[in-house]
């Protein structure tokens, strides 16, 4: 059926972020990812009768820090509520969350896309506990539940319906992730579920003010999946409207393998959850002294870093853009420069070999294991011409994997550049004698022959010669 009208997509997000605390939100159990099923549990996070929750203060600190960084108003008197629903991964048969008085409200973040800059409103940020995890075993036709994740602290960041495309959604998520990583409040790894986004989406005729009926899509664990889900759901809703049918308000599950979504349940209202204030938790009072403490601990964010890097290190804009996009990369850069390494040389290693290996191994910058001390040592070795570039790259690969001391590794493996001119001259003479055709080619003006002779010399020296010196000796002897 040919589409007769122009439609606009309206999108709002609910972003769940697992906070980087060592213990859970209301008990002392570990929040470490992984672990044998049901080993990070206790009576509180498994919902045993008579057990009492106590708020982890670090959760409040992280929530307020994220609120301040996203321009939110901080609720000075807030409290927790019980959201009642029955599901096997929810051991108490309710979730402790915040409905009536969330910790943060009315914020905004600035995003940038090809269409320019734009502010995305944040309706609220609230604290809550995560549920357990259901594992569906199709082989034995049963479902298993792991409560290790139950009680892991979350903040839920609820945006206004201000986004109009998947590009704006991804820009917003990347901006949120960067702010939260800079704060150290979460690693925001989508693949481990420490950042999850539910997409609320509706379509309407272009130019109209009234919102269409929205659906909520779950099960989105990568930016690519989110983009595909937005495109798929917008198309599905437009097809319904074009056919004269209605969009039903419901929760849908996106299947990224099939590229389609299917209905999970009709969308519940807040009344269906029968919210009421949690009787076991005291209200949270945020005073000015506490707020000032959090403000004083806020880091230098990306925008400020970019200005300082330009002035202090005189790096190209491209380098600054890449390095500051990751807190881990920026920290590594600054720490290596502080050890005396030249800023542009540090940048070259981060932009070149580091990014190459991260991509090759499908890793995030946050997974970098090598230390600034060892990167600084490797740069010093190359500056002193103790190793040539190809050996330095070989050493870096080992350092990237195991954070070895490059000086000790070069010594142990005998990789130091041979700067003994006598030994090098002898090898070059042998190569010239063994390759009369290449010598003749070079003398007749074929420059490629020089490259071959340099290569043969480097091979004979097991890669441990200075290519500049080899070139110089070859030209002299030829």
C-alpha positions in Angstrom: 0.0 0.0 0.0 1.5 3.4 -1.0 2.0 5.8 1.9 -0.1 8.9 1.4 0.9 11.0 4.4 4.1 12.2 6.0 4.7 10.9 9.5 6.9 12.0 12.3 8.4 9.6 14.9 8.2 10.7 18.6 10.6 8.9 21.0 11.2 9.0 24.7 13.6 6.7 26.6 13.7 5.0 29.9 17.4 4.3 30.5 18.3 1.9 33.4 21.9 2.2 34.7 23.5 -0.3 37.1 25.6 1.7 39.6 29.2 0.9 40.3 28.8 0.2 44.0 30.6 -2.8 45.5 27.4 -3.8 47.3 23.7 -3.9 46.6 21.3 -1.0 47.2 19.6 -2.4 50.4 22.1 -5.1 51.6 25.8 -6.0 51.8 25.8 -8.6 48.9 28.3 -8.2 46.1 27.3 -6.5 42.9 30.1 -8.2 40.8 29.0 -9.3 37.4 29.0 -13.1 36.8 29.5 -15.5 39.7 27.8 -18.8 40.2 24.0 -18.4 40.2 22.4 -17.4 43.5 25.7 -16.9 45.3 25.6 -13.1 45.7 22.4 -13.3 47.8 21.1 -12.9 51.4 17.7 -12.8 53.1 17.2 -9.1 52.1 17.7 -9.4 48.4 15.9 -12.7 48.1 12.9 -11.2 49.9 12.7 -13.3 53.0 9.9 -12.4 55.5 11.2 -10.2 58.3 14.3 -9.0 56.5 14.8 -5.2 56.5 16.4 -3.1 53.8 18.9 -0.3 54.6 19.8 2.3 51.9 23.4 2.2 50.5 24.6 5.8 50.9 26.9 5.5 47.8 23.8 4.9 45.6 22.4 8.3 46.8 25.7 10.0 46.0 25.9 8.6 42.5 22.2 9.4 41.8 22.7 13.0 43.0 26.0 13.3 41.0 24.3 12.2 37.8 21.4 14.6 38.5 23.7 17.6 39.0 25.7 16.7 35.8 22.4 16.6 33.8 21.1 19.9 35.1 18.4 18.4 37.3 16.7 19.8 40.4 17.6 17.6 43.4 14.6 16.6 45.5 15.5 17.6 49.1 13.0 15.3 50.7 12.5 12.1 48.8 11.3 8.6 49.7 11.0 5.1 48.3 7.8 3.4 47.1 6.8 -0.2 46.6 5.8 -1.1 43.0 3.8 -4.3 43.4 3.8 -7.0 40.8 4.2 -10.8 40.7 6.9 -12.3 38.6 9.4 -15.1 39.4 12.5 -12.9 39.1 11.0 -10.5 41.7 11.5 -12.3 45.0 9.5 -9.9 47.3 6.7 -9.7 44.8 7.3 -5.9 44.8 10.2 -3.7 43.6 11.4 -0.8 45.7 11.5 2.2 43.5 10.5 5.9 43.5 7.2 7.1 42.0 6.0 10.1 44.0 9.2 11.9 45.0 12.1 10.9 42.7 15.6 12.1 43.6 16.1 14.2 40.5 13.7 16.1 38.2 13.6 18.5 35.3 17.0 18.2 33.7 18.4 18.3 30.2 21.4 17.3 28.1 22.7 18.8 24.9 23.2 16.5 22.0 24.8 17.1 18.6 23.8 15.3 15.3 24.2 16.1 11.6 21.2 18.4 12.0 22.9 20.5 14.7 22.6 20.9 18.5 19.5 20.1 20.5 18.5 19.8 24.1 16.8 16.6 25.3 14.7 17.0 28.5 15.0 14.7 31.4 11.7 14.2 33.2 13.2 12.5 36.2 15.9 10.2 37.6 14.9 7.8 40.3 16.7 5.1 42.4 15.5 1.5 42.4 16.6 -2.1 42.8 17.1 -4.5 39.9 15.2 -7.7 39.6 16.8 -11.2 39.3 17.3 -12.9 36.0 15.3 -15.6 34.4 17.1 -18.2 32.2 14.7 -20.1 29.9 16.0 -23.6 29.3 14.3 -24.8 26.1 16.0 -28.2 26.2 14.5 -29.2 29.6 11.4 -27.0 29.0 11.8 -25.0 32.2 12.8 -21.6 33.5 15.6 -21.1 36.1 16.0 -17.9 38.2 19.3 -16.3 39.3 18.9 -13.8 42.1 22.5 -12.5 41.9 21.3 -9.4 40.1 18.3 -8.9 42.5 18.9 -5.8 44.6 21.7 -4.4 42.3 21.3 -0.6 42.5 19.8 1.2 39.5 19.0 4.7 38.5 16.3 5.0 35.9 16.7 8.1 33.7 13.3 9.0 32.1 13.6 11.4 29.2 10.9 13.7 27.8 9.5 12.6 24.4 11.9 15.0 22.6 13.7 12.7 20.2 12.6 12.4 16.6 15.0 9.9 15.0 17.3 7.0 15.9 20.3 9.3 15.3 19.1 11.6 18.1 18.4 8.6 20.3 22.0 7.2 19.9 23.5 10.7 20.4 21.5 11.1 23.6 22.5 7.6 24.9 26.2 8.3 24.0 26.1 11.6 25.9 24.5 10.0 28.9 27.0 7.1 28.9 29.9 9.6 28.7 28.6 11.7 31.6 28.0 8.6 33.8 31.4 7.1 32.9 33.2 10.4 33.6 31.5 10.4 37.0 32.6 6.8 37.7 29.0 6.0 38.5 28.8 3.0 36.1 30.8 1.3 33.4 27.6 1.5 31.2 28.4 -1.7 29.3 25.4 -2.5 27.2 26.6 -6.1 26.6 26.7 -6.8 30.3 23.3 -5.1 30.9 24.8 -2.3 33.1 23.1 0.2 30.7 19.7 -0.8 29.2 17.2 1.3 27.3 13.5 0.9 26.8 12.2 2.8 23.8 8.8 4.6 24.0 7.7 5.3 20.4 4.7 6.7 18.6 4.1 8.2 15.2 1.9 11.1 14.2 1.2 13.0 11.0 3.9 15.6 10.4 2.8 19.1 11.6 0.3 17.9 14.2 0.8 18.6 17.9 -1.1 15.7 19.4 0.9 12.6 20.3 0.0 9.2 18.8 -0.5 6.0 20.8 2.9 4.8 22.0 4.4 1.4 22.5 7.3 0.5 24.7 10.1 -1.8 23.4 12.3 -3.9 25.6 15.3 -6.2 25.1 17.6 -3.7 23.5 21.2 -4.4 24.4 23.2 -2.5 21.7 23.0 0.8 19.8 22.6 -1.1 16.6 19.7 -3.1 18.0 18.1 0.2 19.2 18.4 1.8 15.8 16.9 -1.3 14.0 14.1 -1.5 16.6 13.2 2.2 16.1 13.0 1.8 12.3 11.0 -1.4 12.6 8.5 -0.2 15.1 7.9 3.2 13.3 7.3 1.3 10.1 4.9 -1.1 11.8 2.9 1.7 13.3 2.7 3.7 10.0 1.5 0.5 8.2 -1.3 0.1 10.8 -2.4 3.8 10.5 -2.2 3.7 6.7 -4.5 0.5 6.8 -7.0 2.4 8.9 -6.2 0.4 12.0 -5.3 1.6 15.5 -2.0 1.3 17.3 -2.5 -0.5 20.7 -0.6 0.8 23.7 1.5 -2.2 24.8 4.9 -3.4 25.8 6.7 -5.2 22.9 9.8 -7.3 22.8 12.3 -6.7 20.0 13.9 -9.8 18.4 17.1 -8.5 16.8 17.8 -11.8 14.9 14.4 -11.7 13.2 14.3 -7.9 12.9 10.8 -7.7 14.3 9.0 -7.1 17.6 6.1 -8.9 19.2 3.6 -8.0 21.9 4.5 -9.0 25.5 1.6 -7.4 27.4 -0.8 -4.5 27.2 0.7 -1.4 28.9 -0.1 -1.1 32.5 -1.0 2.1 34.3 0.7 3.2 37.6 -2.6 2.3 39.4 -2.1 -1.4 38.3 1.2 -1.5 40.3 -0.7 -0.3 43.5 2.3 1.9 44.5 2.5 2.9 48.2 5.3 4.4 50.3 7.8 1.7 51.5 7.2 1.3 55.3 10.6 -0.2 55.9 12.7 2.7 54.6 13.0 6.2 56.2 12.6 9.3 54.0 15.9 10.7 52.5 16.7 14.3 53.4 19.3 15.9 51.1 20.8 19.0 52.9 22.9 21.7 51.4 26.2 20.4 53.0 25.6 17.0 51.2 24.9 18.7 47.9 28.1 20.8 48.2 30.1 17.7 49.0 28.8 16.1 45.7 29.4 19.3 43.7 33.0 19.5 44.9 33.6 15.9 43.8 32.3 16.4 40.2 35.1 15.7 37.7 36.3 17.8 34.8 33.8 16.8 32.0 34.6 16.3 28.4 33.7 19.8 27.2 36.1 21.3 29.7 38.8 18.8 28.9 38.6 19.5 25.2 39.3 23.2 25.8 42.2 22.5 28.1 43.8 19.9 25.8 43.8 22.4 23.0 45.5 25.0 25.1 47.8 22.9 27.2 48.8 20.1 24.8 48.3 21.7 21.4 46.8 18.5 20.0 44.8 18.4 16.7 41.0 18.6 17.2 40.6 15.0 15.8 42.9 13.6 18.5 41.2 15.6 21.2 37.8 14.4 20.0 38.7 10.7 20.1 40.7 10.8 23.4 38.1 12.7 25.4 35.3 10.5 24.2 36.4 7.9 26.8 37.2 8.7 30.4 39.6 5.8 30.6 41.5 7.0 27.5 41.6 10.6 28.8 42.9 9.4 32.2 45.6 7.2 30.5 46.7 10.1 28.2 47.0 12.6 31.1 48.8 10.1 33.4 51.3 9.2 30.6 52.0 12.8 29.8 52.5 13.6 33.5 55.3 11.0 33.5 57.2 13.1 30.9 56.1 11.7 27.6 55.4 14.0 24.7 51.6 14.6 24.3 51.5 14.0 20.6 53.5 10.7 20.9 51.1 9.5 23.6 48.2 10.5 21.4 49.7 8.6 18.4 49.9 5.3 20.4 46.3 5.7 21.7 44.9 6.7 18.4 46.8 4.1 16.4 47.7 0.8 18.0 45.4 1.1 21.0 42.3 1.8 18.9 43.3 -0.9 16.3 43.6 -3.6 19.0 40.4 -2.5 20.8 38.5 -2.9 17.5 40.2 -6.2 16.7 39.4 -7.7 20.1 36.0 -6.1 20.3 36.8 -4.3 23.5 35.8 -1.0 25.0 38.4 1.6 26.0 37.3 0.9 29.7 38.8 -2.6 29.2 42.3 -1.2 28.6 44.7 -3.0 31.0 48.2 -1.5 30.3 49.5 1.2 32.7 50.6 4.7 31.9 54.0 3.9 33.4 54.6 1.1 30.8 53.3 3.2 27.9 55.7 6.0 28.9 58.6 3.4 29.1 57.8 2.2 25.6 57.8 5.7 24.2 61.2 6.4 25.9 62.6 3.2 24.3 61.6 4.4 20.8 62.8 8.0 21.5 66.2 6.5 22.5 66.2 4.3 19.3 66.7 1.3 21.6 63.9 -0.4 19.6 62.7 0.4 16.1 59.0 1.0 15.2 58.1 -2.5 14.2 59.7 -4.0 17.4 57.9 -1.3 19.4 54.5 -2.4 17.9 55.3 -6.0 18.6 56.1 -5.1 22.3 53.0 -3.0 22.5 50.8 -5.9 21.5 52.2 -8.0 24.4 51.9 -5.0 26.8 48.2 -4.5 25.6 47.5 -8.1 26.6 49.5 -8.5 29.8 50.8 -5.0 30.8 54.4 -6.2 30.7 57.3 -3.8 31.5 58.6 -3.1 28.0 62.2 -2.5 29.1 62.3 -5.9 30.8 60.6 -7.6 27.9 62.9 -6.1 25.3 65.9 -7.2 27.4 64.6 -10.7 28.0 63.7 -11.3 24.3 66.9 -9.7 23.0 64.9 -7.2 20.9 67.2 -4.2 21.3 68.2 -2.4 18.1 71.7 -3.3 16.9 73.5 0.0 16.6 76.9 -1.6 16.1 77.8 -0.1 12.7 80.5 -2.7 12.1 78.2 -5.6 12.4 75.5 -3.8 10.4 77.9 -2.9 7.6 79.0 -6.6 7.4 75.4 -7.7 7.0 74.7 -5.1 4.4 77.8 -6.1 2.4 76.6 -9.8 2.5 73.1 -8.8 1.3 74.6 -6.7 -1.6 76.8 -9.7 -2.6 73.8 -12.1 -2.5 71.5 -10.0 -4.6 73.3 -8.8 -7.8 70.0 -8.4 -9.8 68.5 -6.0 -7.2 71.8 -4.1 -7.1 71.7 -3.8 -10.9 68.1 -2.7 -10.8 68.8 0.0 -8.2 71.8 1.3 -10.2 69.6 1.5 -13.3 67.1 3.8 -11.4 64.6 1.3 -10.0 63.9 2.7 -6.5 61.8 -0.3 -5.5 65.0 -2.4 -5.5 66.2 -0.4 -2.4 63.1 -1.4 -0.5 63.8 -5.0 -1.2 67.4 -4.7 -0.1 66.4 -2.9 3.1 63.8 -5.7 3.8 66.4 -8.4 3.3 68.8 -6.7 5.6 66.1 -6.3 8.3 65.3 -10.0 7.9 68.9 -10.9 8.3 69.1 -8.7 11.5 65.8 -10.3 12.8 64.1 -6.9 12.7 66.5 -5.5 15.2 68.3 -2.9 13.0 67.6 0.8 12.7 65.9 1.1 9.2 67.4 4.6 8.8 70.9 3.3 9.4 70.3 0.4 7.0 69.2 2.8 4.3 72.2 5.0 4.8 74.7 2.2 4.7 73.1 0.7 1.5 73.2 4.0 -0.3 76.8 4.5 0.7 77.9 1.0 -0.3 76.0 1.1 -3.6 
